Amino acid sequence: MSGRDNPHRSGTGVAASGHGWWKKGNCSNDRAKVFNCLYEWFTDNTWRQKACSDTKTLKPGGGSTHRTAARRDCRGTQRTSWRNHVEVDVIGEIDTGEKPMNQAEVNCRVY
């Protein structure tokens, strides 16, 4: 099962940030390939991908050592809607194709 936080301003610099991880749930294996992507709401009423993390093979849990991070520097600090989508593929197991996301307003604008 996937885990993710709300998109937020990074603690270091003026950037939008989001993280992805997974929880073991009923899975037999203890490793999954995880990545997450940030999307910004654009003035033409579309979501545009602005950053993706590298794909990492992770143990379940989260925390600073078992997660991915997507980050995009801001051009301005206007309040803008962002989404953080996460993809989890547990190694050796069949999973759904869903990409759950969290959405939040962030004082960061890129477009």
Secondary structure, 3 states (H helix, E strand, C coil): CEEECCCEECCCCCEEEEEEEECCCCCCCCCEEEEEEEEEECCCCCEEEEEECCCEEECCCECCCECEEEEEECCEEEEEEEEEEEEEEECCCCCCCCCCEEEEEEEEECC
